[in-house]
Amino acid sequence: MYPKSVSSLIECFKDLPGIGEKSAERLAFAMLGFDKDRLTTFATAISDVRDKIRRCSVCNNISETAVCPICGNSNRKKDTIFVVEKPKDVALFERLGVYNGLYHVLDGLISPLEGINPDDINIKSLLDRVKNNDVSEIILALKPSIEGETTMQYIKKILENEKVKVSKIATGVPIGTDIEYIDTMTLEMALEERKDIS
């Protein structure tokens, strides 16, 4: 129905999460309205992602260099490692501007039901970092789910013989949310992690 190049572009857009046939067509036709300079900028951005992005050899975050800017920053605290599931989580916490240590990206969570075991995610290099560096604390920031809890418990267990504190970020009721709209798992965790009023 469409010229081959347009059909191919639509198929490419359909590979993106949450994009169906109609959305892919809308995106493709939006691009047809771009001038050549804007299309060239778009194409260059895609090819740069293909050619330049790699994983940091230290923390496994995405980077354009062998060691990412965070790991290479001498002003960051080297004794604290913030463990997250994916590179996007690093960007989220960096935007907050309240953490000044290092990161470690697991690239997944342990999920035996899905066949994802500890060896399938980036846990071994975390253990190596703790053993080979002067790390005093590991902060776990994984999603509050069965997979997240399983992964946190596993990491805590493999680090129990190391001289390192293992903590996790608090979870609970979001500010400004009516309790009736909060899911049961969040409420359960909020109750378990309750704190004294100071």
C-alpha positions, 0 to 999 in steps of 0.5 A: 500500500505504501512505498517500500521505504515508508513501509519499512519505516513503519515496521521499524517504529512497530519494534518500539515498546507501546507502538502499534500499527496506527501509532507507527503510521502516525510517526512515519508520516510525521517524519515525512513532514520533516525537512532534509536537515531534520531527517539527517539529524534524526538519522545521525542520532540513530547511527550514533546510538548504534556506533558509539554507545557501549557499556561502562567497563566499571558499572555497566551503565551506557556510555560513549567511553570505556569508563562512563563520566560518573565512574571517571569523576574523581569528585564522586564518593568511591566507597558507596555503590548504588545498585539499579536494574537498568541504565535508565534508573541511573539517569533518574537518580542523577536527575534528583541530584542527591546522590554522589557515589557510584552506580552498578547496573544489573541489567535484569532481576532474578526470576526463576519463573522466567529462567533468569538466574543470578549468572544471567545478570550482572551480579558477579562484577558487583561482588568483584567490585566490593572485594577489590575496592574499599566499598563501605555500603551497597544501596539497593534500589530495585523495584518492589516486586517478587523479582526485586526482593529475590535479587536483593536477598541474593545480593545480601547473602553473597555479600554477608562475608564482606565488610560492607553495609547492605541497605535498600531505599525505602518504599511506601505511600507516595506523598499526596496519594489517597490510600484507597488508590494504593496497591496492596503490595505498596501498603504492605511494604509501607507498614513493614518499613514504618518509622517512629515519628520524630 
